Amino acid sequence: MKTANEPKQRKLPLEILGIGLGIIWLIPFYLMLTNAFKTPDGIFANVMALPDSLVWSNFVVAFQELEFLKSLFNSVMITSVSIAIIVIFSSMAAYALARNKSRLSTTLLFVFVAAMLVPFQAVMIPLTTMFGQVNMMNGAGLIFMYLGFGCSLAIFLYHGALSSIPVSLDEAATIDGANRFQMFWFVIFPLLKPITVTIAILNVIWIWNDYLLPSLMLGQDNATIPLKMFYFFGQYTTQWHLALAGLTIAVIPVIIGYFFAQKQIIKGVSEGAVK
């Protein structure tokens, strides 16, 4: 006969495993926070130990050296504009491919899917050369590159979501007098909100943390936070106390953004999972 404690006993190993994984996941944050308040000597003396005293000047110097407000503005602008363009153009392209059944649309979809397999490093030098010839080694050129590299996965995901939306909705909108753009923007696109949230999350993580592509396209005047962080890592020495303080400062906007958008993010992801 089963006792009331048996289900709890069965869940105990999973709970222990979850706690252990949670601790492992939090270790990098512990190291970042504790060592951000130390002197260089304190870091090299014992990385895992708590700081003897809180060195707040690390954050002041890191904030100034990063030109944090300026680099934060650059990161937010490039990320937000890139996400908006990827979502708009990819959703429209996927809609056109999903609603026009032909060999050409199938071939184009295959080309977009195949493009995901091409690594950026393989086309890095030719692309930067071409963009340099047309004077687009700037933020606009970087956003255009993000559209090219991000649209393949976005179109693939949107195309899969559109296959579950019946064509009868298009026909009903046409009967009501809507043109093709109105049909897509006011009828179809709102139904794509769950997959839009997923695409936005994936691309925000990629674009916000990207270093290689901005390092090739941007100068110091419009550098993003990852580019500015490289200032603390020299050829012969690394200013770990300032680097970790800078990382702590850089994480704050992400946490604040997630705090305000968590409801929409969780809702969108859960709706996408249900569908």
N, C-alpha and C positions, 0 to 999 in steps of 0.2 A: 504494500500500500504506500502511495506517494505521500510524503509529508509536505507541509507548507513551505519548508525551508529549501526544498530541492531545487526549485527554479532559481532562487537566489544563489545557491551553491554552484549551479551551472554557469551563472553569469559572472561569478567571482573571477575566474581566470581572464575573461574578456575585459573586466573592469581593471584588473591589475595590468594587463597588456596595454589598455588605453592610457592609463596613468603613466606607465613607463614611456610610451611613445610621446605623450604630451611633454614629459620632462626633457626627453631628447630634443624635441622640436623647440623648446624654450631655451636650451643651452646657448645657442648663438646670440639670442637677445640678452641673456644674462651677461655674456662676455662683452657684448657691445656696450651695455649700460654701465657696468662696473668699471671697465677700463677707460670709458670716456671721461670719468672723473679723476683719473690718476695722472701722475706725472710720468714721463718716459721711464724713469728709474723704477717707479712703482709697478709699471706694466711688466718690465723685464724681470723684476724680482719674483713676482708670483702673479701669473695671469688670472688664476681662478679666485684669488683672494678678494675680499671686499676692500675698497679704498680706505686708507687710514684717515684721509680728510678729502672733502669734496672740492676739486679744483674747477670752479665755475669759469675761470678764465679760458679754459679749453673751448668752451662753447662760444665765448665772445670772439676769440681769434678765428675759430672755424667759420663763424657767421660772416665775419668781415672778409676773410680770404676767399670764401665761396661766392662772395657777392650774392648772398642767398636770395634776396628779394628779386633781383634781376634774373638769376638763373632759374628760380622757381617760376617766374612769369614766362620765360622761354619754354620751359618744360610743359607748363599748363597749356600754353598756346599751341605748341606743336602737337601735343597729344590730343587735345580736344578737337582741333581742326582736322587732324588725320583721321580720328575716329568718325567724325561727322561725314567726311568725304567717303571713307570706306563703306560706311553703312548705307549712305544714299546711293552711291553708284553701284555697289555690289547687289543691293536689293533690287534695283531697277534692272540690272543685267540678268539676275537670276529669274526675275519675273518674265522677262522677254524670252529667255531660253525655256522656261517651264511651260509657257502658254503657246509657244510656236513649236509644235512637234514636227521636226524634219531631220533629215540627215545632217544638215548644216548645224542646227542647234545642238544635236548630239555630239558632233565633232568639236564644236566650240567648247562645250562642257568638258569633254575629254581633255582638250588642250589646257583649260583652266586647272583641272585636277592634276594633270601631268606637270604643270608649272610648280606645284607645291614640292615636287621632288628635286627641283633645281636649287642647290645651295647658293646663298648670296655670295660666298667667296669665289664661286666660279665665274660670276659676272661682275665682280666688284671693280676691277680695273677698267674694263670697257665702259661700264656705266659712268664712272666718275670722269673718265676722259670725255665722253660725249656730253655730259652735263657741264663740264668745264668749257667746252667749245661754244656753248650757247649761254654762258654766263649764268648758270643756275646752281652754282655751288653755294647755296644759301638755304634759308628756312623753307622757301617755296619749293625748291628742288628736292629737299628732304621729304616734305609732305607728299610730293608727287611720287617719290620712290616708295614711301610707305604704302601708298595706294596700290602701286604695282605689286609689291610683295605681299600685301595683306588681302587683296581682293580675291585671290584664288580660293583660299579656305572659306572666306565669307560667302562667295557665290555658291560654293559646294553646299554649305550649311543652309543657306537660304533656299536653294533649289530643292533640297530634301524637305524643308518645311512647307514650301509651296505645293508640293505634290499631294499634301494632305488637305489643301484648301480646294473645295469644289469649284469648277468652272461656272456653275450656276450663279455664283455670286457676281461674277463678271457680267453675265448675261442680264441679271436683275439690275445692275448698275447702269448698263447700256440702255435698258428699257426706260429707266428713270431719267435718261438724258445726260448721263455723265460721259465725258470723253475719256480717252485712255489714261491720261495723267490723273484726272480726278478719280477714276476707277481704282488706280493703284494706290494713290496717296491717302484717300479717305476711306477706302473699303478694305483693301488687301493689306496695306502696310501696318495698320493697327493690329491686325491679327498676327503679325510677325514679331510682336513685342518680346515674347520669351526668347526667341532665337536671336533677336537684336541685342538683348541684354547679355546673352552668352558671348556673342561676337565682340561686343564692346569690352567685356571683362578680359577676354583673351588678348585683344589688341592693346588695351591699356597696360596690362602687365608687360607686354613685349616692348611697346614704344616708350613707356616711361623709364624702363630700365636699360634701354638699348644704349650701347656705348660705341660700337664699331662704326655703324653708319653715320651717326652725328659727328664722330671724330674725322670722318672723311669729307663731310659736307659743310660743317659749320666752323666759324672762327671763334675767337675768344669773346667777341662782342655779343654774339647770340648763342653762347654755349649753354647747354642744358646742365642739370644737376650732376648726372653721371660724368660728364666731361670735366666739370669743375672739381669733382672729387679726386680726379687723377692728379691734381696739383699737389696733394699730400704724399704721393708716391714717387719719390725721386729715383734717379739712376743708382745712387749709392746709399741712400738712406730713406727710411719711411717714417713719417711723423705719425705714429700710431695713435697717440693721444688726441691729435687734431683730426685725424681721419675718422676715428670712432665717434668723436663728438660731432663731426660733420654728418656721419651716417645717421646718428640719432636725430639730428635736426631734420635731415632729409626724410626720415620715416614719419615725422609728425604730420605733414600734409596728407599723406596717404591714409593714416589712421583717422584723421578728421574727415576726409572725403568718404571713407567707408562708413564712418559713424552716421553721417547724414544720408547716405545712399543705401544703407544696408537693407532697409525695408524693400526698396525696389529691386535690389540685387537678389535677395532671397526669394522674393515673389516671382521674379522673372525666371530664375533658375528652376524653381520648383514647378512652375507651370510648364516649362519646357520639358522637364522630366516626366510629368504626367502625360503630356501629349506624345 
